[in-house]
Amino acid sequence: MRCWVAQWPANSAWTRWDSSRWQSLSGLGGGLIRDTLLQHGPPVALTDTLYVIIAVAGAAVAFLIPMRGRMWSLTYPMVDALALGTWAVVGAEKTLSVGLTWLPAVLLGTISAVGGGALRDLAVNRTPAIFGGNTLYATCAVAASGTVVVFSRFGLASQGALLGVVVGACLCLLARWRGWQLSPSLKWDYRVRKMQRRKRP
């Protein structure tokens, strides 16, 4: 479960207990959104207690053990990148398994990977990190989901699942290392707005 992705600033007013609760939401949120949109039975997080147990256990670890220091700063990016790729692959595979096409698979694979973090940020009144200001994240989930879709199309679902995790994780780590970000605004959009301002009396 992606319950370790909740990172709080050092000057945050939230206590470690508050952080732990939001980490559980982060770990389960993406899958809950995906399963609700699929409308193919109740969300797995509500029917399989193991999901909730793992999310709560992860939150408890974060509550009891301060996640700081050089070791954590080296470990966290790798763990988070692998979790991103894994959840994107799981979401895409489940979407394909219920008979939907490639586009819903990519969409719901991405939501599975980043939806929990977005819910967490909204719950604490913050702009979701995937909306900008960070290195590529949702884009990596799209790449992982797309890999699953392509390989499944040729009957290589198992290979696609493994490669999807690798693609998503490696792209996420590479974006972190290189500082890759999506441009907040396209140049043509800027020019259009500039021309509109000039036309105003």
Secondary structure, DSSP 8 states (H G I E B T S, - for coil): --TT-----TT-S--HHHHHHHHHHHHHHHHHHHHHHHTSSS-HHHH-HHHHHHHHHHHHHHHHS---HHHHHHHHHHHHHHHHHHHHHHHHHHHHHTT--HHHHHHHHHHHHHHHHHHHHHHTT---GGGSSSSS-HHHHHHHHHHHHHHHHTT-HHHHHHHHHHHHHHHHHHHHHHT----SS-HHHHHHHHHHHHH--
